[in-house]
Amino acid sequence: MHEQADKQASERLARTGIPRPEFIAIVAGLMALNALAIDILLPAFPNISAAYGIDGNEVQYLLLSYILGFGAAQLFFGPISDRFGRRRPMFIGLAIYIACAMAGSFAPTFEMVLVFRFLQGIGAASTRVIAFALVRDTHSGRTMASTMSLVMMVFMVVPIIAPFFGQGIVLIGPWQHIFWFMALLAAVMTVWSGLRLPETLDPANRRSLGLEPVFSGFRFVLSNRISLFYTLATAFFFGSLFAFLNLAQPILGEVYGLHAHFPLAMAIGASVMALASLLNSRIVGRIGMRRLSHGALLAHLFISIAASIWFSTHESPPLWLFMSVLILIMPLFGLIGANFNAIAMEPLGKVAGTASSVLGFTQTVGGGLCGAAIGQSFNGTPLPLIAGGALTSFITLVLVLIAEKGRLFDNPGAR
């Protein structure tokens, strides 16, 4: 059964006329624009705080404003891409991303920066929705999970290098140049995908843009138990990742005094996460999406609870211990994210764009708000981050159990 699905996926991708490595590179590049827009700003938080006279917790709204725009707009781009195809909505979104990135560099107030970040997130939403829809258009089953893992691996490499670029830019020039750098890379992706990426939406699967077809697509997504609860599970689980992005600079830079070495610490965490995604792409076909992701989720819950107990009973946990916990936890995101998304998308092939938008909206806005709540509880120690991760992974486990009717690790009826 799996061999037949793999063959069908290969045939669908071959019909597009683009080699699989280049297809994966383009899709990953589109996804990476989102990670870039978040992580490249982290080293500039102190500079931005000083420029606008705001405190360390307020500057976290740069992430939340982007995430809210990014999440909400996915509900728009999904149905649009199911009606008009993948290419045109993607290019509209890229144009918005580029324009707002450039405008953000000229913003006279912090509030205006937040507005442009929100709008930049709206533009970026098209790339996330369409990247997932492109994979679903051309893949299925474990082959989809494998390709998604490779895409996520490249996507996760960006957090390794983005803080280095951000740190380098603020060392040699004003922080506003970071926005110009984002616009430049988005322009490169626009040209590359415009020249090489074909339309992947089958004309037979194009949907009307009337309210009834759109709402029926949403109902189809939300009425599927597996898709709904895995989407909610991913939202809560990634809340702890968004919390880390909010708190990485305050914890690593300020609490542990790394400052200029902060990008290196970020790179360590992102590297192990990317390696786990690569491993997932190699072994998911043999082990299965559920076995890998459920095992990783239980490991995350156990590690987070154990670390929370230790951190709550010690006033100043050393840097080596905090980094050890991160190195244990970060790879688990690479084993969970791609597989949870593949499981959620698997039943929804005929409404891939709408499905991707609903999944993306729920995961991004839900995860972003959850991460912001954890971030605002920062008290000068790593405990809120670790304890927040324990809570979100417990909620994730409950949602997965509901989706699977109490059964973990395997589902013979839906691999």
N, C-alpha and C positions, 0 to 999 in steps of 0.2 A: 504493500500500500504506500509506504513512504517512498519507495523507488519510483513508483508511477507518478506521485506528486512532484518529486524532484525533476523527473523528465518533463512533465508539463510546465513546470516553472522555467526550466532551461529553454523550452520552445518559445514561451511567451517573451522572455528576455531577448532571445535571438531575433525575434521578429522586429524588435525595435531598431536593430542595426548598430547598436553601440556595444562595445566589449564590456563584459561584466566588471573588470577592474575599474574602467573609466566611469561606468554607471555608479558604482559604489563610491568612487572618489567625488563625483559631482553631488550625489545625494548627501554624503557626509560633509562636504563643503558647505552646502546650504544649511544643514543642521548646525555646523560649527559657527556660523554667524551669530547664532543665539548665545552660545557659550562665550564667544568673544565679547559680545556686548555686555555681558555680566562680569566676567573675570578680569578683563583688561583694566577695569576701573578700580579694582580693589586697592592696588598700591597708591592710588591717587586720593583715597578717602581723606587722609590728613590734609592734603593740599586743598581739596574742595571745601572741607570744613573751615579751614583758615580763610579761604577766599570769600566765603559767604557768611562767616561768623556764626556757624551752627555747631552743635555738639556731635559727639561720636555716634549716638543712637539715631539722631535725625538724618545723618548722611546715609543710613541704611535705606531710606526711602528711595534713593536712586535705583536700588534693585527692585523694590516693591512696585514703583510706578511703571517700570519697564515690564515686569512680570504681569501686572494687571492688564496693560494694553495688549501684551503678547497673548495672554490667555483669552480675553474677551473676544478679540478679533477672529480667533479661530472658528467661532460659531458662524461667522460671516464667510470666511474663505472656503470652508468645507463645501457647503451647498453650491457656491459659485463655481468651484473647481469641478463638481459633479455635473454642472450644466455646460460650462464653456471649455472644459478641458483643464489640463494642469499648467500649461505654459503661460497663457495670458495673465491669469490671476497672480502667478508667481512673479512675473516681471513688474506688475503694478506694485506688489508688496516690496520688491527690491528697490524700486524707485522711491517709495515712501521712506524706507530704511535709510537710504543714502542721503536724501534731502534733510531728514530730521537729525541725522548724525552731524551733518555740517551745521545745521541751525543751532544745535546744542552748544557748539563751541563759542557762539556769539551771545548766549543768553545772559542778560544783565542781572538777573536775580536767580536765586536757588529755585524759586517756584517755577520760573520759566524753564529751567533745566529739567525739572520734573515733568512739565508738560511735553517737552520735546522727547524725553525718554519714554513717556507713555505712547506718543505717536510713533516713535521708532519701534517700540514693541508691537504696535499694530502692523507695521510693515513686515516685521520679522515673522509674524504669525503665518503669513502665506508660505514661507519657506518650511516651517515645521509641518503644517498640514499637508503640503504637497510632497514633501520628502517621504512622509509615511505612506501617502497614497501611491506614490511612484513605486515603492517597494511592494505594496499590496497589489497593485495592478499587474506586476510582473512575477510575483512569487507567491508561494503558499506553504503551509505546514512548517516542517522543521527547516526546509530550505529558506523560508522567510525569516525564521529565527536566526539562522546562521548569517544571512545577509544583514539582518538588523544588528547583529552583534558586531560585524565588521564596521558598519556605519557608526555604531555607538563607540567603537574603539577609536576611530578617527575623531569623532566628536569629543571624546574624553581626553584626547591628546591636547586639545586646545587649552583646557585649564592649566596644562603644564607650562605652555609657552606664553599664554596671554599675560600673566602677571609679570613675566620677564620683559615683555614688550612695554607694558604699562610702566614698570619701574624704570626702564631705559628712557622712555619718553619724558617722564617727569624729572629725570636727572639732567637731561640735556635741553629741555625746553618747557614751556607752560603745559599744564595738564590738558588744556583745550585741544592740543594736538592729538590726543588720544581719539577724539571724535573724528578727526580727519582721517586717522589711520583706519578706523572702522569703515568709513565711507569708501576708502580706497579698496579695501579687500572685498566689500560688497560689490563694487563696480567690476572687479576682476571676475567674481562669480557670475555676475550678470552676463558678461561677454562670453565666458566659457559655456555656460548652460544655454545661452542663446544660439551658439554655433553648433553645439554637439548634442544637446538633450532633445530627443524626439517627444512627440505627444504620445502618452501611454494609455490614455483613457479610451477604451473600446467604444466606438460610436453607439453600439447597442446598449451600453450602460449609462449613456447620458440621461440625466433626469431633468424634468421640467423645474423651473424656478418659482412656480406658484407656491402659495403658502401651504396648500395641502400636501404636495409632494415633499416639501421641505420638512414639515412637521411629521409626515409619515416616516421619513428617514430617521428623524430623531426618535420617534416612537420605536422604530425597529431596533435602534441601538440600545435604548434604555430598557426595552422589554426583554432583552437577552440577558439572562442571569449571569452567565460567565463574563460577558463583556462589561456589564454594569459594575459588578463587584470587583473585578480585577482593575477596572479604571479607578474606582474609589480607593482600592488598596494601593495602587501606584501613587495616587495623590498624597495619601498620608505618609507613605514610605519616603517619597521624595521631599516631604516637608522637612525631614531631618537634613537632607542635602542642601536645601535652600537655607536652612538655619546655619549650616556650616559656612555657606557663602557670606551670609550676613555677619557672622562672628569671627571668621578666619582672621581678618586683619586686627580687630581688637584683641583677640586672644593671643595669636602668634606674634603680632607686632608690638602690642602694648603690654600685655600681661607677662609674656616671656621675653620681651625686649629684643626680638629678632630684627625689627625695622627693615633695613636694607636686605636682610637675608630672608624676609618673608616669602618672596616668590619661590625660593628654593624649597621651603617647607611645603608650600602648595604643590610644587612639582612632585614631591615624593608621594603625596596622597593621590594626585591625579594619575601618576604613573602606574601605581598598583591597580587602580581602577581600570585603566586602559588595558593592562595586561590581562586582567580578569575577563574583560570583554573579548579579547583575542582568544583566550582559552575557551570561553563559552562557544564561540563560533566553530571551534575545532571539535568539541565534544558533545554539543547539544544534539547532534544527529544520532549519537549512540546512546546517550543517557536519557535524553528527553527534557523538555522545557520545565515540566512540573518538578521532576526530581531535583534538578539543579536549583531552581528558584525557591522552592519550598525549603530545601536544606539550607540555602544561604539565608533565608529569612529567619529560621530558627537560630542559626548561628549569630545573626545580628542581634536578635532579642537577648540571647544569653550573654553575649559580650557587653551589650549596653547596660543590662541590669547589674552585672558584676562590677563594671567600671563605675556606675552611678553610686553603688554602695560604698566602694572604696573612696571615691572623690568626696562623698558627703561626710566621711569620717576623718578626712585629712584636709587641713586648711590650704596647703600649698602643694598640690601634686607636681612633681618635677616634670620638666619638659620631655625627658626621655619616656616617661610613662604615658603622657598625653599623646605623643607621637606614636608610641607602640599601639595604643588603642586605635588611633586613626589608621595605621597600617593594617590592622586586623579588620577594621570595619569597611574601609573604602573598597576593597576588591568585591565585597558582597553586593555593592550597587551595580557592578558590572555583570554579575550573575543574575540579578533580579530585574533590572530595568528593561532590557531587551526582551527577555522571556515573558514578563508580565504584559508588555505591549503586544507581543506576537500572539499570546493567548487571547487577549482582548480583541484583537483585530481579526483573528482567524474566522469567526462566523459571519463577518460583515463585508465580504468581498464586493457585493453588488452596490453597496453605498460607501465605498472606501473613503471618498472625500468627506462626506458628512460624518462618517464614523470617526475618521481621524480628527475632525474638528471638535466633536463632542468629547472624545477621549482627551485631546490636547487641552481643551478649555478646562475640563474638570481637574486634570492632573496639574496643570500649570497654576490656575487660580487657587485651587484647593491647597496644593503644595506650597505656593507662594505665601498665602495667608497663614498657613500653619508655621512655615519657616519664619515669617515676620513676627508672629506671636512669641515663638521661642527666642528670636533675636532681641525683642524688646524686654525680655526678662533677664538680659545679661546683667550680672552683678559683680563683674570684675574677676570671675573665676570660670573655669571650663564646665562647671557642674550643670548649668542650664542646658548647654548643648548636648552633653552626654545623657542627661536625664530625659531631655526632649526626644532624643533618639530612641530611648527605651520605650517611652510612651507611644510614639508613632509606630514603632515596629510591632507592639502588642496590638494596637488597633488594626494594623495591616493583617496580622495573623487572623484576627477575628473575621475580617472581611473575606479573606481567602477561604476560610472554613465555610462561610456561608455560600460562597461561589461554588465550592466543590462538595457541598452537602456533607461536610464533616470529614471528608477524605483528603489526605495529603499524599504527595509524592507521585501519584499516578491516577489517571482517569482513562480507562480503556476505551471509553466512548469518544474522547476528544483529546488527542495528543497534540 
